[in-house]
Amino acid sequence: MKLSRVFASLCAATLAPVVLAAPAAHADQHYSGVLDSSDPMPSAPLAWPDEVNDTCAAPDDSPQTRVETVTFVSTTDGPRRFVLIAPAEPTPQLWVFRNGVCVAADYAPDDDSDLDTPGLVDVEGVQIAKGDRVDVLIGDKMNALVERTTPWTLDVLQPGSNNAPAVGKATRYVALPAQVVCAGATARATLTKKGRKLARSGAITQLVFRAGGVKVAKVKAGRMGRVAKKGVLLRGVPASASSVEVVMKVKGSKSRRASRAYSAC
């Protein structure tokens, strides 16, 4: 078995005999590995996924398959899409567990667009909350006794979540949101302790927020006290926006900027 993750190594966990875990992860995680005869059988009975509804069938018949497991703890809320690509016959299988309970599964292409990518299996709209432990089991429909080597990749996509910490001089004063609420096209920025102190003193004269280049909030000096308490609601965030930026004007000083990268809604 060989399993890796872009930007972060995976370490051992305790869910199953060989479970690999990543550090707390942000949006658009990418994993890869190789499913082979060295991988373990599932630690608990699994059933063939219900390919019509992408759900977990009752575990009345354990598939004869070896599995690899990707584990992470969510740092944000919202729906996820899990995309497995393992271009081999027979079709690969995918199970998603949230806090130990199977919440989605699939082993067949959902429509003609999925057929354009050989070996693609995905589940969409899986609701995950901040702090949830997520375990993704990867297998194929080959009998476990048959020698086989199957390379695979797994992408965990979450629209609206940040992909990196904010950067720029204004980060000392403005905390850009952890995620955009795609359903409402909104997000909320707040001020840091230093930012609140400056706002209350009247030193911050203006805050302008843009998402994907579109202005989504502007705060003038008279409202800084309110912003210090409740933050700033960003409205009308474009679905295509992949960044949020703030420009902060300070009395008697140069403007300061900060930006943060996001997965587009």
ChimeraX commands (.cxc) that place a marker at each C-alpha (Angstrom):
marker #1 position 0.00,0.00,0.00 radius 0.5
marker #1 position 1.18,3.50,-0.82 radius 0.5
marker #1 position -0.76,6.61,0.21 radius 0.5
marker #1 position 0.20,10.28,0.00 radius 0.5
marker #1 position -1.34,13.74,0.27 radius 0.5
marker #1 position -0.34,16.97,-1.44 radius 0.5
marker #1 position 1.22,19.47,1.03 radius 0.5
marker #1 position 0.82,17.21,4.08 radius 0.5
marker #1 position 1.92,13.72,5.08 radius 0.5
marker #1 position -0.55,11.20,6.46 radius 0.5
marker #1 position 0.00,9.50,9.77 radius 0.5
marker #1 position -1.43,6.42,11.46 radius 0.5
marker #1 position -4.87,6.55,13.11 radius 0.5
marker #1 position -6.94,4.09,15.10 radius 0.5
marker #1 position -10.25,3.64,13.25 radius 0.5
marker #1 position -9.22,0.48,11.40 radius 0.5
marker #1 position -6.19,-1.82,11.24 radius 0.5
marker #1 position -4.44,0.44,8.72 radius 0.5
marker #1 position -6.04,3.89,8.77 radius 0.5
marker #1 position -4.12,6.92,7.66 radius 0.5
marker #1 position -4.95,10.39,8.95 radius 0.5
marker #1 position -4.15,13.89,7.77 radius 0.5
marker #1 position -3.89,17.03,9.86 radius 0.5
marker #1 position -7.05,19.15,10.10 radius 0.5
marker #1 position -7.79,20.04,6.51 radius 0.5
marker #1 position -9.23,22.92,4.51 radius 0.5
marker #1 position -11.15,22.85,1.25 radius 0.5
marker #1 position -10.15,21.07,-1.91 radius 0.5
marker #1 position -7.96,18.40,-0.35 radius 0.5
marker #1 position -6.13,16.04,-2.68 radius 0.5
marker #1 position -4.97,12.53,-1.82 radius 0.5
marker #1 position -3.47,9.70,-3.85 radius 0.5
marker #1 position -2.37,6.13,-3.31 radius 0.5
marker #1 position -2.28,2.58,-4.62 radius 0.5
marker #1 position -4.76,-0.13,-3.66 radius 0.5
marker #1 position -3.11,-3.55,-3.62 radius 0.5
marker #1 position -2.96,-6.90,-1.83 radius 0.5
marker #1 position -1.15,-5.39,1.17 radius 0.5
marker #1 position -4.21,-3.34,2.11 radius 0.5
marker #1 position -6.50,-4.61,4.90 radius 0.5
marker #1 position -10.02,-5.92,4.69 radius 0.5
marker #1 position -12.65,-3.59,6.21 radius 0.5
marker #1 position -12.68,-3.64,10.01 radius 0.5
marker #1 position -16.51,-3.75,9.97 radius 0.5
marker #1 position -19.01,-5.22,7.45 radius 0.5
marker #1 position -19.67,-3.11,4.38 radius 0.5
marker #1 position -22.40,-3.48,1.77 radius 0.5
marker #1 position -22.33,-2.59,-1.89 radius 0.5
marker #1 position -23.23,1.11,-2.20 radius 0.5
marker #1 position -26.70,1.98,-3.50 radius 0.5
marker #1 position -25.62,3.47,-6.82 radius 0.5
marker #1 position -29.05,4.99,-7.52 radius 0.5
marker #1 position -29.15,7.19,-4.41 radius 0.5
marker #1 position -25.42,7.25,-3.54 radius 0.5
marker #1 position -26.30,5.91,-0.09 radius 0.5
marker #1 position -24.95,3.25,2.23 radius 0.5
marker #1 position -26.96,0.04,1.96 radius 0.5
marker #1 position -27.59,-2.13,4.99 radius 0.5
marker #1 position -24.39,-4.08,5.78 radius 0.5
marker #1 position -25.92,-7.52,5.30 radius 0.5
marker #1 position -23.23,-8.72,2.90 radius 0.5
marker #1 position -19.62,-7.66,3.23 radius 0.5
marker #1 position -17.97,-7.06,-0.16 radius 0.5
marker #1 position -14.84,-9.06,-0.81 radius 0.5
marker #1 position -12.55,-6.08,-1.22 radius 0.5
marker #1 position -9.52,-4.58,0.39 radius 0.5
marker #1 position -9.68,-0.92,1.32 radius 0.5
marker #1 position -7.55,2.14,1.93 radius 0.5
marker #1 position -8.81,4.83,4.30 radius 0.5
marker #1 position -8.30,8.58,4.23 radius 0.5
marker #1 position -9.14,10.37,7.50 radius 0.5
marker #1 position -9.35,14.05,8.40 radius 0.5
marker #1 position -11.08,16.38,10.85 radius 0.5
marker #1 position -13.10,19.17,9.23 radius 0.5
marker #1 position -12.25,22.77,10.10 radius 0.5
marker #1 position -15.29,24.26,8.32 radius 0.5
marker #1 position -19.01,23.66,7.76 radius 0.5
marker #1 position -20.78,22.89,4.51 radius 0.5
marker #1 position -21.48,20.33,1.79 radius 0.5
marker #1 position -18.64,18.34,0.23 radius 0.5
marker #1 position -18.13,16.52,-3.02 radius 0.5
marker #1 position -15.89,13.44,-2.90 radius 0.5
marker #1 position -14.37,12.50,-6.27 radius 0.5
marker #1 position -12.52,9.19,-6.61 radius 0.5
marker #1 position -10.65,8.28,-9.78 radius 0.5
marker #1 position -9.24,4.79,-10.05 radius 0.5
marker #1 position -9.05,3.90,-13.77 radius 0.5
marker #1 position -9.22,0.13,-13.58 radius 0.5
marker #1 position -11.71,-2.68,-14.03 radius 0.5
marker #1 position -13.87,-3.38,-12.19 radius 0.5
marker #1 position -15.26,-0.04,-11.04 radius 0.5
marker #1 position -13.83,1.38,-7.80 radius 0.5
marker #1 position -15.97,1.84,-4.70 radius 0.5
marker #1 position -16.27,4.79,-2.33 radius 0.5
marker #1 position -17.74,5.01,1.19 radius 0.5
marker #1 position -17.88,8.22,3.26 radius 0.5
marker #1 position -18.23,8.01,7.06 radius 0.5
marker #1 position -19.01,11.00,9.29 radius 0.5
marker #1 position -18.15,10.46,12.96 radius 0.5
marker #1 position -18.23,6.70,12.41 radius 0.5
marker #1 position -21.53,6.56,10.51 radius 0.5
marker #1 position -21.70,5.85,6.78 radius 0.5
marker #1 position -23.42,8.83,5.13 radius 0.5
marker #1 position -22.71,8.35,1.40 radius 0.5
marker #1 position -21.39,5.69,-0.97 radius 0.5
marker #1 position -21.15,4.92,-4.67 radius 0.5
marker #1 position -19.51,2.62,-7.19 radius 0.5
marker #1 position -21.01,3.59,-10.54 radius 0.5
marker #1 position -20.93,6.68,-12.80 radius 0.5
marker #1 position -23.97,8.89,-12.17 radius 0.5
marker #1 position -24.44,10.26,-15.68 radius 0.5
marker #1 position -22.83,10.56,-19.11 radius 0.5
marker #1 position -20.47,13.31,-17.95 radius 0.5
marker #1 position -18.92,10.93,-15.41 radius 0.5
marker #1 position -18.20,8.46,-18.20 radius 0.5
marker #1 position -15.88,11.02,-19.80 radius 0.5
marker #1 position -13.35,10.25,-17.05 radius 0.5
marker #1 position -12.56,6.52,-16.82 radius 0.5
marker #1 position -12.84,5.16,-13.29 radius 0.5
marker #1 position -14.59,8.24,-11.85 radius 0.5
marker #1 position -16.95,7.70,-8.91 radius 0.5
marker #1 position -18.31,10.59,-6.85 radius 0.5
marker #1 position -20.84,11.59,-4.19 radius 0.5
marker #1 position -22.10,15.16,-3.83 radius 0.5
marker #1 position -23.81,17.32,-1.23 radius 0.5
marker #1 position -22.44,15.42,1.78 radius 0.5
marker #1 position -23.05,17.70,4.78 radius 0.5
marker #1 position -20.01,18.02,7.02 radius 0.5
marker #1 position -19.72,20.25,10.11 radius 0.5
marker #1 position -16.68,21.81,11.71 radius 0.5
marker #1 position -15.07,19.27,14.04 radius 0.5
marker #1 position -16.52,16.21,12.28 radius 0.5
marker #1 position -14.18,13.29,11.74 radius 0.5
marker #1 position -14.43,12.11,8.15 radius 0.5
marker #1 position -13.25,8.67,6.99 radius 0.5
marker #1 position -13.26,7.83,3.29 radius 0.5
marker #1 position -12.90,4.14,2.42 radius 0.5
marker #1 position -11.63,3.28,-1.05 radius 0.5
marker #1 position -11.97,-0.18,-2.57 radius 0.5
marker #1 position -12.88,-1.94,-5.80 radius 0.5
marker #1 position -15.26,-4.71,-6.80 radius 0.5
marker #1 position -12.55,-7.31,-7.30 radius 0.5
marker #1 position -12.44,-10.37,-5.07 radius 0.5
marker #1 position -9.87,-9.81,-2.32 radius 0.5
marker #1 position -8.03,-13.00,-3.25 radius 0.5
marker #1 position -7.20,-11.72,-6.73 radius 0.5
marker #1 position -3.85,-9.97,-7.06 radius 0.5
marker #1 position -4.36,-6.43,-8.29 radius 0.5
marker #1 position -2.71,-3.01,-8.14 radius 0.5
marker #1 position -4.96,0.02,-8.57 radius 0.5
marker #1 position -3.63,3.60,-8.38 radius 0.5
marker #1 position -6.21,6.14,-7.23 radius 0.5
marker #1 position -6.73,9.82,-6.50 radius 0.5
marker #1 position -9.31,11.38,-4.18 radius 0.5
marker #1 position -10.41,15.02,-4.24 radius 0.5
marker #1 position -12.53,16.39,-1.41 radius 0.5
marker #1 position -14.14,19.58,-2.66 radius 0.5
marker #1 position -15.94,22.14,-0.51 radius 0.5
marker #1 position -17.29,25.23,-2.24 radius 0.5
marker #1 position -16.75,28.45,-0.35 radius 0.5
marker #1 position -14.09,27.33,2.12 radius 0.5
marker #1 position -10.70,28.94,2.43 radius 0.5
marker #1 position -7.67,27.24,0.96 radius 0.5
marker #1 position -4.98,29.10,2.88 radius 0.5
marker #1 position -4.43,31.63,5.66 radius 0.5
marker #1 position -4.96,35.29,4.80 radius 0.5
marker #1 position -1.92,37.28,3.72 radius 0.5
marker #1 position -1.11,40.99,3.80 radius 0.5
marker #1 position -0.40,43.73,6.35 radius 0.5
marker #1 position -4.08,44.17,7.21 radius 0.5
marker #1 position -4.25,40.65,8.70 radius 0.5
marker #1 position -3.10,42.14,12.02 radius 0.5
marker #1 position -6.36,44.10,12.16 radius 0.5
marker #1 position -8.95,42.31,9.99 radius 0.5
marker #1 position -9.83,38.59,10.17 radius 0.5
marker #1 position -11.14,37.52,6.76 radius 0.5
marker #1 position -13.84,34.80,6.92 radius 0.5
marker #1 position -13.04,31.11,7.10 radius 0.5
marker #1 position -15.68,30.41,4.47 radius 0.5
marker #1 position -18.34,31.86,2.23 radius 0.5
marker #1 position -21.93,30.70,2.73 radius 0.5
marker #1 position -22.64,29.73,-0.87 radius 0.5
marker #1 position -26.41,29.39,-0.41 radius 0.5
marker #1 position -26.70,33.01,0.75 radius 0.5
marker #1 position -23.72,34.47,-1.12 radius 0.5
marker #1 position -22.53,35.94,2.17 radius 0.5
marker #1 position -19.54,35.86,4.50 radius 0.5
marker #1 position -18.61,37.66,7.70 radius 0.5
marker #1 position -15.31,39.38,8.43 radius 0.5
marker #1 position -14.33,40.52,11.92 radius 0.5
marker #1 position -11.68,42.71,13.51 radius 0.5
marker #1 position -8.82,41.36,15.56 radius 0.5
marker #1 position -8.07,42.70,19.04 radius 0.5
marker #1 position -5.69,45.28,17.53 radius 0.5
marker #1 position -8.24,46.11,14.87 radius 0.5
marker #1 position -11.00,46.71,17.43 radius 0.5
marker #1 position -8.72,49.03,19.39 radius 0.5
marker #1 position -7.94,51.07,16.28 radius 0.5
marker #1 position -11.60,51.14,15.23 radius 0.5
marker #1 position -12.79,52.44,18.61 radius 0.5
marker #1 position -10.10,55.11,18.65 radius 0.5
marker #1 position -11.23,56.38,15.25 radius 0.5
marker #1 position -7.92,55.54,13.58 radius 0.5
marker #1 position -9.56,53.29,10.95 radius 0.5
marker #1 position -11.40,55.57,8.54 radius 0.5
marker #1 position -12.64,53.07,5.95 radius 0.5
marker #1 position -12.85,49.37,5.13 radius 0.5
marker #1 position -13.60,48.14,1.61 radius 0.5
marker #1 position -14.13,44.45,0.89 radius 0.5
marker #1 position -14.08,42.84,-2.56 radius 0.5
marker #1 position -14.79,39.24,-3.53 radius 0.5
marker #1 position -13.50,38.16,-6.91 radius 0.5
marker #1 position -12.97,41.84,-7.68 radius 0.5
marker #1 position -16.59,42.80,-6.87 radius 0.5
marker #1 position -17.26,45.21,-3.98 radius 0.5
marker #1 position -19.28,43.36,-1.32 radius 0.5
marker #1 position -19.03,45.77,1.64 radius 0.5
marker #1 position -17.85,49.27,2.48 radius 0.5
marker #1 position -17.64,50.65,6.01 radius 0.5
marker #1 position -16.97,54.33,6.78 radius 0.5
marker #1 position -15.61,55.87,9.96 radius 0.5
marker #1 position -18.97,56.43,11.64 radius 0.5
marker #1 position -19.76,52.71,11.75 radius 0.5
marker #1 position -16.42,51.41,13.04 radius 0.5
marker #1 position -17.70,51.04,16.60 radius 0.5
marker #1 position -20.44,48.68,15.40 radius 0.5
marker #1 position -17.95,46.76,13.27 radius 0.5
marker #1 position -15.70,46.34,16.30 radius 0.5
marker #1 position -18.58,44.53,18.05 radius 0.5
marker #1 position -20.27,42.55,15.29 radius 0.5
marker #1 position -17.93,42.44,12.32 radius 0.5
marker #1 position -18.88,43.11,8.70 radius 0.5
marker #1 position -21.40,41.12,6.68 radius 0.5
marker #1 position -20.24,40.69,3.08 radius 0.5
marker #1 position -23.23,40.45,0.74 radius 0.5
marker #1 position -23.52,39.38,-2.87 radius 0.5
marker #1 position -20.33,37.32,-3.01 radius 0.5
marker #1 position -20.09,36.07,-6.63 radius 0.5
marker #1 position -20.30,32.30,-7.04 radius 0.5
marker #1 position -17.13,32.46,-9.14 radius 0.5
marker #1 position -15.13,34.37,-6.52 radius 0.5
marker #1 position -11.92,32.63,-5.48 radius 0.5
marker #1 position -10.62,35.39,-3.23 radius 0.5
marker #1 position -11.74,38.00,-0.71 radius 0.5
marker #1 position -9.72,41.19,-0.26 radius 0.5
marker #1 position -9.92,44.06,2.23 radius 0.5
marker #1 position -8.39,47.53,1.94 radius 0.5
marker #1 position -8.13,49.33,5.27 radius 0.5
marker #1 position -7.54,53.08,5.39 radius 0.5
marker #1 position -5.86,54.39,8.53 radius 0.5
marker #1 position -5.74,58.04,9.58 radius 0.5
marker #1 position -2.32,59.53,8.92 radius 0.5
marker #1 position -0.93,56.31,7.44 radius 0.5
marker #1 position -0.87,54.29,4.24 radius 0.5
marker #1 position -3.67,51.91,3.37 radius 0.5
marker #1 position -3.20,48.28,4.40 radius 0.5
marker #1 position -4.44,45.26,2.45 radius 0.5
marker #1 position -5.14,41.60,3.08 radius 0.5
marker #1 position -6.53,38.79,0.93 radius 0.5
marker #1 position -7.51,35.15,1.29 radius 0.5
marker #1 position -8.05,32.37,-1.24 radius 0.5
marker #1 position -11.27,30.34,-1.40 radius 0.5
marker #1 position -12.86,27.55,-3.38 radius 0.5
marker #1 position -15.43,29.11,-5.68 radius 0.5
marker #1 position -19.10,28.39,-4.97 radius 0.5
marker link #1:1,2 radius 0.2
marker link #1:2,3 radius 0.2
marker link #1:3,4 radius 0.2
marker link #1:4,5 radius 0.2
marker link #1:5,6 radius 0.2
marker link #1:6,7 radius 0.2
marker link #1:7,8 radius 0.2
marker link #1:8,9 radius 0.2
marker link #1:9,10 radius 0.2
marker link #1:10,11 radius 0.2
marker link #1:11,12 radius 0.2
marker link #1:12,13 radius 0.2
marker link #1:13,14 radius 0.2
marker link #1:14,15 radius 0.2
marker link #1:15,16 radius 0.2
marker link #1:16,17 radius 0.2
marker link #1:17,18 radius 0.2
marker link #1:18,19 radius 0.2
marker link #1:19,20 radius 0.2
marker link #1:20,21 radius 0.2
marker link #1:21,22 radius 0.2
marker link #1:22,23 radius 0.2
marker link #1:23,24 radius 0.2
marker link #1:24,25 radius 0.2
marker link #1:25,26 radius 0.2
marker link #1:26,27 radius 0.2
marker link #1:27,28 radius 0.2
marker link #1:28,29 radius 0.2
marker link #1:29,30 radius 0.2
marker link #1:30,31 radius 0.2
marker link #1:31,32 radius 0.2
marker link #1:32,33 radius 0.2
marker link #1:33,34 radius 0.2
marker link #1:34,35 radius 0.2
marker link #1:35,36 radius 0.2
marker link #1:36,37 radius 0.2
marker link #1:37,38 radius 0.2
marker link #1:38,39 radius 0.2
marker link #1:39,40 radius 0.2
marker link #1:40,41 radius 0.2
marker link #1:41,42 radius 0.2
marker link #1:42,43 radius 0.2
marker link #1:43,44 radius 0.2
marker link #1:44,45 radius 0.2
marker link #1:45,46 radius 0.2
marker link #1:46,47 radius 0.2
marker link #1:47,48 radius 0.2
marker link #1:48,49 radius 0.2
marker link #1:49,50 radius 0.2
marker link #1:50,51 radius 0.2
marker link #1:51,52 radius 0.2
marker link #1:52,53 radius 0.2
marker link #1:53,54 radius 0.2
marker link #1:54,55 radius 0.2
marker link #1:55,56 radius 0.2
marker link #1:56,57 radius 0.2
marker link #1:57,58 radius 0.2
marker link #1:58,59 radius 0.2
marker link #1:59,60 radius 0.2
marker link #1:60,61 radius 0.2
marker link #1:61,62 radius 0.2
marker link #1:62,63 radius 0.2
marker link #1:63,64 radius 0.2
marker link #1:64,65 radius 0.2
marker link #1:65,66 radius 0.2
marker link #1:66,67 radius 0.2
marker link #1:67,68 radius 0.2
marker link #1:68,69 radius 0.2
marker link #1:69,70 radius 0.2
marker link #1:70,71 radius 0.2
marker link #1:71,72 radius 0.2
marker link #1:72,73 radius 0.2
marker link #1:73,74 radius 0.2
marker link #1:74,75 radius 0.2
marker link #1:75,76 radius 0.2
marker link #1:76,77 radius 0.2
marker link #1:77,78 radius 0.2
marker link #1:78,79 radius 0.2
marker link #1:79,80 radius 0.2
marker link #1:80,81 radius 0.2
marker link #1:81,82 radius 0.2
marker link #1:82,83 radius 0.2
marker link #1:83,84 radius 0.2
marker link #1:84,85 radius 0.2
marker link #1:85,86 radius 0.2
marker link #1:86,87 radius 0.2
marker link #1:87,88 radius 0.2
marker link #1:88,89 radius 0.2
marker link #1:89,90 radius 0.2
marker link #1:90,91 radius 0.2
marker link #1:91,92 radius 0.2
marker link #1:92,93 radius 0.2
marker link #1:93,94 radius 0.2
marker link #1:94,95 radius 0.2
marker link #1:95,96 radius 0.2
marker link #1:96,97 radius 0.2
marker link #1:97,98 radius 0.2
marker link #1:98,99 radius 0.2
marker link #1:99,100 radius 0.2
marker link #1:100,101 radius 0.2
marker link #1:101,102 radius 0.2
marker link #1:102,103 radius 0.2
marker link #1:103,104 radius 0.2
marker link #1:104,105 radius 0.2
marker link #1:105,106 radius 0.2
marker link #1:106,107 radius 0.2
marker link #1:107,108 radius 0.2
marker link #1:108,109 radius 0.2
marker link #1:109,110 radius 0.2
marker link #1:110,111 radius 0.2
marker link #1:111,112 radius 0.2
marker link #1:112,113 radius 0.2
marker link #1:113,114 radius 0.2
marker link #1:114,115 radius 0.2
marker link #1:115,116 radius 0.2
marker link #1:116,117 radius 0.2
marker link #1:117,118 radius 0.2
marker link #1:118,119 radius 0.2
marker link #1:119,120 radius 0.2
marker link #1:120,121 radius 0.2
marker link #1:121,122 radius 0.2
marker link #1:122,123 radius 0.2
marker link #1:123,124 radius 0.2
marker link #1:124,125 radius 0.2
marker link #1:125,126 radius 0.2
marker link #1:126,127 radius 0.2
marker link #1:127,128 radius 0.2
marker link #1:128,129 radius 0.2
marker link #1:129,130 radius 0.2
marker link #1:130,131 radius 0.2
marker link #1:131,132 radius 0.2
marker link #1:132,133 radius 0.2
marker link #1:133,134 radius 0.2
marker link #1:134,135 radius 0.2
marker link #1:135,136 radius 0.2
marker link #1:136,137 radius 0.2
marker link #1:137,138 radius 0.2
marker link #1:138,139 radius 0.2
marker link #1:139,140 radius 0.2
marker link #1:140,141 radius 0.2
marker link #1:141,142 radius 0.2
marker link #1:142,143 radius 0.2
marker link #1:143,144 radius 0.2
marker link #1:144,145 radius 0.2
marker link #1:145,146 radius 0.2
marker link #1:146,147 radius 0.2
marker link #1:147,148 radius 0.2
marker link #1:148,149 radius 0.2
marker link #1:149,150 radius 0.2
marker link #1:150,151 radius 0.2
marker link #1:151,152 radius 0.2
marker link #1:152,153 radius 0.2
marker link #1:153,154 radius 0.2
marker link #1:154,155 radius 0.2
marker link #1:155,156 radius 0.2
marker link #1:156,157 radius 0.2
marker link #1:157,158 radius 0.2
marker link #1:158,159 radius 0.2
marker link #1:159,160 radius 0.2
marker link #1:160,161 radius 0.2
marker link #1:161,162 radius 0.2
marker link #1:162,163 radius 0.2
marker link #1:163,164 radius 0.2
marker link #1:164,165 radius 0.2
marker link #1:165,166 radius 0.2
marker link #1:166,167 radius 0.2
marker link #1:167,168 radius 0.2
marker link #1:168,169 radius 0.2
marker link #1:169,170 radius 0.2
marker link #1:170,171 radius 0.2
marker link #1:171,172 radius 0.2
marker link #1:172,173 radius 0.2
marker link #1:173,174 radius 0.2
marker link #1:174,175 radius 0.2
marker link #1:175,176 radius 0.2
marker link #1:176,177 radius 0.2
marker link #1:177,178 radius 0.2
marker link #1:178,179 radius 0.2
marker link #1:179,180 radius 0.2
marker link #1:180,181 radius 0.2
marker link #1:181,182 radius 0.2
marker link #1:182,183 radius 0.2
marker link #1:183,184 radius 0.2
marker link #1:184,185 radius 0.2
marker link #1:185,186 radius 0.2
marker link #1:186,187 radius 0.2
marker link #1:187,188 radius 0.2
marker link #1:188,189 radius 0.2
marker link #1:189,190 radius 0.2
marker link #1:190,191 radius 0.2
marker link #1:191,192 radius 0.2
marker link #1:192,193 radius 0.2
marker link #1:193,194 radius 0.2
marker link #1:194,195 radius 0.2
marker link #1:195,196 radius 0.2
marker link #1:196,197 radius 0.2
marker link #1:197,198 radius 0.2
marker link #1:198,199 radius 0.2
marker link #1:199,200 radius 0.2
marker link #1:200,201 radius 0.2
marker link #1:201,202 radius 0.2
marker link #1:202,203 radius 0.2
marker link #1:203,204 radius 0.2
marker link #1:204,205 radius 0.2
marker link #1:205,206 radius 0.2
marker link #1:206,207 radius 0.2
marker link #1:207,208 radius 0.2
marker link #1:208,209 radius 0.2
marker link #1:209,210 radius 0.2
marker link #1:210,211 radius 0.2
marker link #1:211,212 radius 0.2
marker link #1:212,213 radius 0.2
marker link #1:213,214 radius 0.2
marker link #1:214,215 radius 0.2
marker link #1:215,216 radius 0.2
marker link #1:216,217 radius 0.2
marker link #1:217,218 radius 0.2
marker link #1:218,219 radius 0.2
marker link #1:219,220 radius 0.2
marker link #1:220,221 radius 0.2
marker link #1:221,222 radius 0.2
marker link #1:222,223 radius 0.2
marker link #1:223,224 radius 0.2
marker link #1:224,225 radius 0.2
marker link #1:225,226 radius 0.2
marker link #1:226,227 radius 0.2
marker link #1:227,228 radius 0.2
marker link #1:228,229 radius 0.2
marker link #1:229,230 radius 0.2
marker link #1:230,231 radius 0.2
marker link #1:231,232 radius 0.2
marker link #1:232,233 radius 0.2
marker link #1:233,234 radius 0.2
marker link #1:234,235 radius 0.2
marker link #1:235,236 radius 0.2
marker link #1:236,237 radius 0.2
marker link #1:237,238 radius 0.2
marker link #1:238,239 radius 0.2
marker link #1:239,240 radius 0.2
marker link #1:240,241 radius 0.2
marker link #1:241,242 radius 0.2
marker link #1:242,243 radius 0.2
marker link #1:243,244 radius 0.2
marker link #1:244,245 radius 0.2
marker link #1:245,246 radius 0.2
marker link #1:246,247 radius 0.2
marker link #1:247,248 radius 0.2
marker link #1:248,249 radius 0.2
marker link #1:249,250 radius 0.2
marker link #1:250,251 radius 0.2
marker link #1:251,252 radius 0.2
marker link #1:252,253 radius 0.2
marker link #1:253,254 radius 0.2
marker link #1:254,255 radius 0.2
marker link #1:255,256 radius 0.2
marker link #1:256,257 radius 0.2
marker link #1:257,258 radius 0.2
marker link #1:258,259 radius 0.2
marker link #1:259,260 radius 0.2
marker link #1:260,261 radius 0.2
marker link #1:261,262 radius 0.2
marker link #1:262,263 radius 0.2
marker link #1:263,264 radius 0.2
marker link #1:264,265 radius 0.2
view
